[in-house]
Amino acid sequence: FFFAWHSRASLHQREIVSISLASLQSDSFQTLVIAHHQPKPAVYTIEKIMSETTPNPSSTTTTASDVPNTSYGGGTEADVNFSNPQGPPVFRFVMTGGPCGGKTTALARVFSFLRERGFEVITCPEAYTLLVSNGMSAHLFSTPGMDTYIQSAVLDTQMTLEDSVQNVLKARGKPSVILCDRGSMDGTVYMGQEKFAKYLLESRKTDIVQVRDNRYDAIFHLVTAADGALNYYSLDNNAVRTETPEQAIEVDRKTQKAWVGHPHLYVIDNSTDFEGKMSRLVDVICKIVGLPSNLKRRSAKFLLQPSSLPLDPAQIFPPDIDYQLFDVEKVYLQRSPSTSSSSGEDDNGNSSDENYGFVRKRNVIDLKDGTSILGTTFQLTTVTMSGGEMIEQKRIISEREYLTAVMSRDTSRHVIEQRRISFLYKLQSFTIHIYKQPVAHIGVLHAQVEAKESSGEQDVELPPFLKVERQLLNSEQDESMYGAYSISRIDK
């Protein structure tokens, strides 16, 4: 795919990726070899993640490859595209999961699907497999302490490839998607999150929030065939794969845990046949990038009993359920004149009140004390109605963009403040929204599920440790009482 693109790319685009790959060859691999042979390994460092100066509002870019955030020639079409902060979106998606989950097929299927619909798409290969297939054998682990250096090399390789592709697609100036074969957090399966977090802070001067939440637009976890489709579990199609079915399930669970806390984590299980699994994946991606989808709703909502809200999850959640805490601030924005006309309708005949946007600040809270902020992410969401279907488009933005947007907030609405709790239960992704302002004592459980094709009903296995009052309906009454958009109205 890369070389097919290279044959028609502009000189500017080729320069971007050539400089990036040259940097990759000269830094990460040399550090790995030095660490293996020297009795006292030198400290490994790379440049700080530059989230504040990312050229693309759709994802945070690490400039580890020394590619400057300025154009080379200054006058070409690619230069203009690359320097345009309001250019077309470049989505960055991670395909991850346990062994034999269908990741390779999924990458090829999604690649073709999006290309056929006008998106530029480039796939970033799995960094660990790339290194192992080129000589990084298991004997390197015989040197004590090599796990940190190997994971550092894998992370550096991976992030440099991703950022090189990001720059190429930015210069291209078309709606684009980067498909990442695994992502930055997958290495914690073998390194451990606590050790990984310490490494990020000491060696890279960054944190998990930056390399997980701010870096990728969505995470798609494809559950191993060993869990739910054992007859299809095989080691034949991957020379690196050695896990037994039991080990595969263990790795799968650890990989899920690694990504808990990302705002858009989707677990694609084996509840259907493989074609159904791929169709569900494609449908969710369609929703994110704004294409028509067969999914009527992606989230089922349940009202929690006010007297038993999990204000302190440690007192309610079982010890085997990992969760993340967040404090969220949601600010609704003024609508443009075209969507707030006196007729009450936009140019497409949709109700102006149905088309809106908001920005969100999401603070990651330390589980140890429940108050300290570990990191912050920012997001812009636009909501439009088309043909009776609600379409949401989400983009990661910088703090500067967030503060600029807040200056144009809709003053007829309150700022929504919530405490959120994200967790996985029975291969399902859940988030609890507990309102703090402008109302309190309202808790809504959101479940990321797909509706059945035949009936449109949603099959959810609710966590037994939460007290659910009832399922919320997609009705005007429930939306008026429990929907954030309605609750935000000052004149309500």
N, C-alpha and C positions, 0 to 999 in steps of 0.2 A: 504494500500500500504506500509506503514512504517513497520508494523509488519511482512509482508511477506518478506520484505527486511531484517529485523532484524534477522530472523531465519537462513539466510545464510551469514550474515556479519561476518567479522573477529573480533577478540577481540579488536584490535586497533580501528576499526571503531565504535564499540559499546562504547568504552571508550570516544571517542570524543563527541558523542551525549549525553551520560549520564552526563558528566561534564557540558556541555552546558545547558542542561535542568535543572540540579540542581541549577545552577546559576540563571536561569530565575525564578525558584520558590522562591528563597530566597531574591530577590531584588525588582523586579517590583511590585509584589502583596503586599508586606509589605509596600512599600511606598504609594501605593494607599489607603490602610486601614488607615494608620497613618494620611494622609492628610484629610480624611473624618472626623476623630474624634478629631483632635487637633485644638484648637482655632487659633493657629499660626502655620500653616504648615511648616515643615522643608523644606529647599531647596533640590530639587530633582536633582541629577546629576548621570551620568554614564561616563564610560571611553570615551575619545576622539576617534572619528573615525580615524582609523590608515590606511589611504589611501596610505601612503608611504611604508608600510611594508606588503601589501597584498601578500599572497603566490601564488595567482592565477592571471595571467595577463588578464583573461577574465572578471573580475569584481572586484570592490572595496569591501573589506570585513571589517565589523565593528567587532572588537574583544571584544564586550560587554560581551561575555560569559566567558571571562578569559581563553579561550582555547589557549594555546601558539602556535605560528607559528613555532614550532619545533616538530620533531617526538618524540614519547614516548619511544619506545624500541630501535630505532636506526638501526635495522637490518632487519625488516620484509619488505615484499613487500609493505604493506600499508605505512610504514615509508618512504620508497624511493619515492613512489608516492606523498606523502604529501609534501615532501621537494623539489620536482622537479618543478622549476619555469617555465619550458618549457613543462609541461605535457599537456595532451589532454584538449580541452576547456571545461569549465563549464559555459554554458549560463544561465543567470538569466532573466526570462521573467515575466512581470506583466500582469495579466488579470484583467481589471477593467472595469468600465462603470456604467451606471445608473441601477436602479432596474429593474429586469426582462429583462435583456439584453442577457441572455444565457450564463452567465459566468460559472455556475456550469457544464452545459453540455459541454462547450468549454474545461474546464479543463480536464474532463474525456476523451473527444475525442482526444485532443492533447496528453495526457498522453499515451493512447493506441497506437496512431499512431507512436509516437517517439520510444516507447518501442519495437514495432514490427520491427523497422528499426535499432536496435542495440544500441540506446542511453539508458543510465541510467537516469531515471526520478523520481524525488520526488516532491510532491506537498506540499506547505506550506499553511495551512489553514488561513482563514481570522481571524486576531487577535481579532477584535472587537466582532465578532460573537462568537468566542471561549470564551471570557470573559463573555459576556452576558449570554450565555447558561450555564455558571458555577456560576452564582449568582451575577454578576455586574449589578444590576437593576437600573432603572431610578431614584430611590429615592436618589442615591448618588449625583445627580446634585443639590439637595436642598441646599447643602453647597456652599456658594459663592466661586467662584474661582476654582471649581472642574473640569471645562472643561479642564484646562491645565494639571491637574494631571491625568485625565482619558486618554487624548490623549497621555500623556507621557507613561502611562502604556501600551496603545495599541501599540505605536511605539516601546517601549522596547521589548514587547512580540514578535512583528512581526520581528524586526531586529535580535533578538537572535535566533528565529526559522530559519530564512533565513541563518544566518551565521553558525549555527550548521549543517544544511543540506549541505552548501557549503563545510565545512570541511570534512564531510563524503564522499561526491562525489569526492573531491580532493584526499582523501586517496584511493578511489576505483580505480582511474587511468584509467577511461574510458571516452569517450566523453559523456557529461552529460548535462541535462537541469533541472533547478529549475523552477517550475511553481508556481508563487506567486499569491495567491488569494488576490488581491489588494496589494498596495505598500505604500511606506513611505509618499507620497504626498496626499493620499486619505483623510487623516484627516484634511487637510486644507479646505475641503468643509464645515466643521463645526467650524473650529477654525479661518479661515482666513489666507491668506499667509503672511501678514505683521506681525501678531502676532506669527505665526509659525516660521518665519525667526528670530524674536527677541528671541523666546524661544530656537531655535537651537544654536544661538550665545551665549546666556547667560548661558544656562544650559548644553549644550553639546560641546561648543567651536567648532562648525562646521557651515556649511551653506547649503542652498538649493541645490547648485551645487553638493555637495558631496552626499547628500541623495537622489537626483533625477537623475542627469546625470551620475555620476560616479558609481552608485550602480547597475543599471540595464542595460542590453543590449538592451532591446526593451520593449515598452509599447503597449498593445493592448486594445483599448477602444471599448467595445461592447455596441452600442447604445441601450437604453431602448426600449422595444417593444412599450411603450407608444408613441414613436416618429416614426411613419411610419408603425407600425404593431399593432395598438390599440386593435384589436380583440383578440390578443394573450397576452395582458397584464393581469397578475394575481397576487394575493397576496397569493395564496394557497400553493405554494411550498417553502415558506420561512417564518418561524414564526416571524422573526425579522422585516420583511418588512411591513410597514404601509402606504406607500405613495399613494396618489391618482395619476391618470395619469398626472395631471398638476404638482404636486409636483415631480413626477418621472422625468419629462422632466427638471425641474429646477435643480434637483440634478445632472442629467446627464450633463447638460451644465457646472455646477460648477466643476464637476469631469474632464471634458475635459480641462477646463481652468487650473486646478491644474497641469496638465502635459505638457502644452504648453511650449516649450523650450527644451524638451528632444529631442536629435538628431534623435531618431527612434520612433516616435509616430505614430501609425496606428489606424485610426478610422474606425471600421467595422460597417457600417450602415445597415438599413433594406430595401435596394433597391432590394434585392432578397428575395426568401423564406428562411426559417430558414436553410435548408440544404445548400443552396447557401452561406449563411452567414458563416456557419462553414467551407465550402470548401475554401472560400476566406481567412479565418483566417489561415487554415492549409497551404495553398499555400504560404502565406507571410512568415510563420515560416520556411517552406522548403527553401526559398531563403536565409534566414539568416543563417541557420545551414549548408547550402551547399548540401541539397538534391534536386533531380529533382523536378521541379515545373511546374504547368500548366500556371503560369503567365509569359507571354512573356516579359513584361516590367512593372516595378512598379512605374516609374516616368515619367510623361509627362512634357515636357519642352517648355517654351514659351519665346521668345525674347521680352524684354521690350523696349519701345521707349527710346533712349539715352537721349533725352531732358527732360524726365519726370521721371527719376529714383527717387525712394523714399529715397533720402539721409537723409531726416528728416521725418520719418514716422508719427510723431505727426501732421504734416501739411497736410497729405494725408489720413491717416487711419481714418475711422469713430470712434467715441468714444466708440462704443459697440464692437469693434474688439480689443481683447487683443493680444499683440505681445511681442516677446523677441528679443533682439539684441545680435549679436555675432561678434567677430572678429576672423577669421579663418586663420591659417597658414598651408598650405599643402606642404609636402616635399616628393618628389618621391625618391625611394631608388634604389640603384644599383641592377641589376638582378644577380642572381647566374650564374656561368659558364654554367650550364645546360640549362639556358633559354637565353643565349646570345652567342650561338655558331656561328661559321662562316657560318653554313648552314642557319641561320635565322629561325630555327625551334627548338622546344623543343623535348623531348623524345616522346611526343604524336603526333607530326606532326603539332602542332599549331605554328603560327607565333610568334616568340619570342617577338615581339613588342606588342602582345596582352596579354602577361602575365607579370604583374608588381605588385608592392606594393607601398604603401605610408603611412606615418604617418601624423596625423593631430592634431594640437593644437587648442583648441576652448575656447576662452575667453568669458565669459558671461559679457555683458556690462550693467552698471547701466542706467536705462531709465531716471533717473532724470537729468543727465548731458551728457549722450551719450558717455562718455569717461572712467569713472572709471571701473575697472575690479572687478567683484564680486566673481569670481571663475574661475577655468580652468579645462578642461577635456582633455584627450589624447586618441587617438585611432589609431590602426593599421588596415589597410585594404589590403587584397590581392585580386587581380583580375586575374582570369584564364578563358580560353576559353575551353569548352568541348562540342563536338558535335555541334558546331556553336552557343552555348549559353554561354553568359557571366555569370560567377558565382563569386559573391563577398562574402568574409568572413570578418567580422569586429569583432575586439576584443578591449575592453577597456584595456589600459595599464597605467602604472605608469609614472610619470614625468621622473624618472631615465631611464626607458626603452625608453621613447621618445628621451631623449638626447643622449642615446647610439645609437639609430637608425639613428639620424640625422648625426652622424659622418660617416655613410655609405651612405650619400645622393648621388644621381645621379648628378654629376657636369655638365652633358650636358643639365640639365634642370633648369629653374628658380624655385625659391620658389614661390608658388601661395599665394597671400594674398587677402582675400575677407572680405567684411562686409555682414553678413547674417541677414535676418529678418524672423523669424518663426511665423506663425499665423494659426488660424483655420477660415474657412469660409464655411458655409453651409455643415457642417459635413465633410469637406475636409481639409487635412493637406497641407499647402503650406510653401515653403521656398524660399526667394529671395536671389540670389547670385549676389552681386555687386563687380566686380573685382576692386582691388586697385593696384596690381602688378602682373605680369610685364606689364599689359595693364590696361587701365581705360575706364570708360564710357561704359562698357558692363554690362548689367543686364539680368539675366536669372531667370525666375520664374519656380520652380520645384513643381509639384503637385503629391502627393502620391495617385495614383488611380490604379484600376485594369482594364485590358483590357477585353472587352466582349468576351465570349467564342466563339460566332459564327463568328464574323468578325475580332476580334483582335483589334478593335478600342477602344479608351479610351474616356469616357464620363466625361468631366470636366466642371463645372460651374465656369467660371472665375470671380474673384472679379471685380466689375464695377469701383472701385476707382483706379485701376491700368490700365495704357495704354499699351496694348499688341500690338506689331507690327505683329507677326505671330507665329505659332507653329513651333518649331524646328523639323526637320525630323531626323530619324535615318540613316543619309546619311554621306558619307565621306566628302562632302563639308561642311555641318553644323558642323560636329565634328571638322574639321580642323579649322574652324573660331571661334567656341564658346565653344568647349570642353576643360576642364582644362588640360587634359593630352596633347593635341596638343598645347595649348597656352604656356605650360611650356617649350617647346623645344627652346633652345637658338639659334639653327641654322635655325629656321623656317623662 
